[in-house]
Each structure stands twice: as C-alpha cells, then as structure tokens.
Amino acid sequence: MMPQEAKELSIEVWTYLAEHPECEQKKNLPLELYEQIELMPGQCPLCKLYMYKHFDRSAMSCGKQCPLYRCDRIGSAWDRWSNGVEVTRREAAQEIVDKLKAWEPENRTEV
C-alpha cells in the first residue's frame, strides 16, 4: 500500500465514523469498508505503513512520519473517539479527518 492510498482509505474510514458516531468500533463499519482494514495492525492503513516493533518485540509504535503519531496517548483524538460518547466520537473522528486531509504523504515505495 502506498502512502497516498493509505491516506485515502483512512479518510474514508474516519469520515464514515464522523458521520456515524453511533459506530463505536471499527468492526461495525460497513462490511466492504471493514474488510479493507480488518487484517491491518490497529485496523489502520497508517499503522500498516508506519508501525514497527521495538527491539524487544514487546511493544509496537508508529514513527513520527505518521500524521496521527502517538494516536494512542490519553487525550488524543483517537483516544477520545475510542472512549467517547456519540458527540465526542463525532468531533474526535472529524479532527482525525481534518489532520489526514492536511497531511501530504512523502513519496515512498509500497509496503
């Protein structure tokens, strides 16, 4: 998957989640959309590109080139979406969409 493809798919996922805040988990996305991400780390095209295992292989994290770098930290948009109520999920998902739209992926080879 190329970075531009990851961006486009991520925008599609998060736009759906912003428009459907009742969708509490990615597994509740429409089947044709979920099937595109279900086997990716974190069910995320960006994690597929940027996630790496630490030397001790006990933890994984994304590199700074990811536009959602450290998305799993407390208070992040992803955290607010994951743990929020419908209004919070809508706002958090839209924040992610906005970040993704503003991101210009670097030109790199397919992963």
C-alpha positions in Angstrom: 0.0 0.0 0.0 1.3 3.4 -1.0 1.1 6.4 1.4 -1.5 8.2 -0.8 -3.6 5.0 -0.8 -3.3 4.8 3.0 -4.4 8.4 3.3 -7.4 7.9 1.1 -8.6 4.8 2.8 -8.0 6.3 6.3 -10.1 9.4 5.3 -12.9 7.1 4.0 -12.9 5.2 7.3 -12.8 8.2 9.6 -15.3 10.2 7.5 -17.7 7.3 8.0 -17.0 7.2 11.7 -17.5 11.0 12.0 -20.8 10.8 10.1 -21.9 7.7 12.1 -20.9 8.4 15.8 -23.1 5.5 16.9 -20.5 3.2 15.3 -18.4 2.5 18.4 -15.9 0.2 16.9 -14.2 -0.2 13.5 -15.6 -3.7 13.2 -19.1 -2.0 12.9 -18.1 -0.3 9.7 -19.9 -1.4 6.6 -18.6 -4.8 5.6 -17.0 -3.7 2.4 -15.0 -1.0 4.2 -14.1 -3.1 7.2 -12.8 -5.9 5.1 -10.2 -3.5 3.6 -8.7 -2.8 7.1 -9.6 -5.7 9.3 -6.2 -7.5 8.9 -4.1 -4.4 9.3 -2.3 -3.6 12.6 -4.7 -1.5 14.6 -7.2 -1.9 11.7 -5.5 1.2 10.3 -3.8 1.8 6.9 -1.4 4.2 8.6 -0.3 1.6 11.1 0.3 -0.8 8.2 2.8 1.8 6.8 4.4 3.2 9.9 4.1 0.7 12.8 7.3 -1.1 13.8 8.2 -3.5 16.5 10.6 -2.4 19.2 13.9 -4.3 19.6 12.4 -6.4 22.5 9.3 -7.1 20.4 7.1 -6.5 23.4 5.5 -3.3 22.1 4.8 -1.6 18.8 4.6 2.0 17.9 4.4 4.3 14.9 7.1 6.5 13.7 6.9 10.3 13.6 6.1 10.3 9.9 2.6 9.1 10.7 0.2 12.1 10.7 -1.5 10.6 13.8 1.8 10.0 15.6 1.1 8.8 19.1 -2.6 8.4 18.4 -3.0 6.0 21.4 -1.9 8.5 24.0 -4.5 9.6 26.6 -6.4 12.6 25.3 -5.6 12.1 21.6 -8.4 12.3 19.1 -8.3 8.5 18.7 -8.5 8.1 22.4 -11.5 10.5 22.6 -13.2 8.6 19.8 -12.4 5.2 21.3 -13.7 6.1 24.8 -16.2 8.7 24.0 -20.0 9.2 23.7 -21.6 10.0 20.3 -20.9 13.7 20.4 -17.3 13.2 21.4 -16.8 10.4 18.8 -18.2 12.7 16.1 -15.8 15.5 17.0 -12.8 13.3 17.5 -13.3 11.5 14.2 -13.7 14.8 12.4 -10.5 16.0 14.0 -8.7 12.9 12.6 -10.3 13.5 9.1 -9.0 17.1 9.2 -5.5 16.0 10.1 -5.5 13.4 7.4 -6.7 15.8 4.7 -4.0 18.3 5.7 -1.3 15.7 5.5 0.9 15.4 2.4 2.4 11.9 2.4 6.0 11.6 1.4 6.7 9.7 -1.8 7.9 6.3 -0.9 7.7 2.7 -2.1 4.9 0.3 -1.4 5.0 -1.6 1.9 
